[in-house]
Amino acid sequence: MPNAFELLCEQYAKRLPAQLEDLTGPTHGTIDLPLHVAWSGRRSYTLEQPRSRMGLYRTVLAEGQRQDLIDILNRDLLIEQWPVLRTLISRPIRDVWEAAFPELSTATAATAA
């Protein structure tokens, strides 16, 4: 019987894109999240503002489905902010993404060096 952590990891793994290159979201402008991703609280984020962008990525990683990840997240922005972002998201999300995409762990190691 899987524990809660394993179940969460399984749920997040099902949402992953096939490759980071699939993440073709915008790099500029304002994003208004759909209700199924942000059903309460903040829904609008500005990509030019680092704190706003970080909040957007946290929300989409936690609540978005596969197509939301592909449409909203941008590969380059994800890799660039991963060293900080990984500390702001839950362990199941972090573990699943880093296991699937070793380049995220490489980005973190490069920042630490």
C-alpha positions in Angstrom: 0.0 0.0 0.0 1.6 3.3 -1.1 1.9 6.1 1.5 0.7 9.6 1.0 4.0 10.9 -0.3 4.2 8.1 -2.9 0.6 8.9 -4.0 1.4 12.6 -4.4 4.5 11.7 -6.4 2.4 9.5 -8.7 -0.2 12.2 -9.2 2.5 14.8 -10.1 4.3 12.4 -12.4 1.2 11.9 -14.5 1.1 15.6 -15.3 4.7 15.9 -16.5 5.4 17.0 -20.0 7.3 14.5 -22.1 10.3 16.8 -22.2 11.2 20.3 -20.9 11.3 21.5 -24.5 7.5 21.1 -24.5 7.2 24.0 -22.0 6.5 26.7 -24.5 4.7 29.3 -22.4 5.4 33.0 -22.7 8.4 34.9 -21.3 6.8 38.3 -21.2 3.5 39.8 -20.4 0.7 39.0 -18.0 -0.8 35.6 -17.4 -4.4 35.1 -16.2 -4.7 31.6 -14.8 -7.9 29.6 -15.6 -10.2 28.9 -12.7 -9.3 25.2 -12.6 -5.7 26.1 -11.8 -6.4 29.1 -9.4 -9.9 28.7 -8.0 -9.3 31.2 -5.2 -7.0 34.1 -4.5 -4.6 35.6 -7.1 -5.1 34.7 -10.7 -3.1 37.3 -12.6 0.7 37.3 -12.8 3.3 39.5 -14.5 6.2 37.7 -16.0 8.6 40.7 -15.8 8.3 40.8 -12.0 10.4 38.0 -10.5 8.2 37.5 -7.4 5.1 37.4 -9.5 6.7 35.0 -11.9 7.8 32.8 -9.0 4.3 32.7 -7.6 2.9 31.8 -11.0 5.2 28.9 -11.4 4.6 27.6 -7.9 0.8 27.7 -8.5 1.0 26.0 -11.9 3.4 23.3 -10.8 1.1 22.5 -7.9 -2.3 22.8 -9.5 -1.9 22.7 -13.3 -2.6 19.7 -15.5 -0.2 18.6 -18.2 -1.6 21.0 -20.8 -1.5 23.9 -18.3 2.2 23.2 -17.7 2.9 23.1 -21.4 1.0 26.3 -22.2 1.9 28.4 -19.2 5.4 27.4 -18.2 8.5 28.3 -20.2 11.5 25.9 -20.3 14.2 28.6 -20.0 12.4 30.5 -17.2 11.8 27.3 -15.3 15.5 26.3 -15.5 16.6 29.9 -14.6 14.5 30.1 -11.5 14.6 26.4 -10.4 17.4 26.8 -7.8 15.0 29.1 -5.8 11.7 27.7 -7.0 12.6 24.2 -5.8 12.8 25.5 -2.2 9.3 27.0 -2.4 7.4 23.9 -3.8 6.5 20.7 -2.0 8.9 17.8 -1.8 6.8 15.5 -4.0 6.7 18.1 -6.8 10.5 18.8 -6.5 11.4 15.1 -6.4 9.3 14.2 -9.4 10.5 17.1 -11.6 14.2 16.6 -10.7 13.9 12.8 -11.3 12.3 13.3 -14.7 14.5 16.2 -15.8 18.1 16.0 -14.6 18.9 19.4 -16.2 17.0 21.0 -13.3 19.4 19.4 -10.8 22.3 20.6 -13.0 20.9 24.1 -12.8 20.7 23.9 -9.0 24.3 22.5 -8.8 25.6 25.3 -11.1 24.1 28.0 -9.0 25.5 26.5 -5.8 29.1 26.3 -7.3 
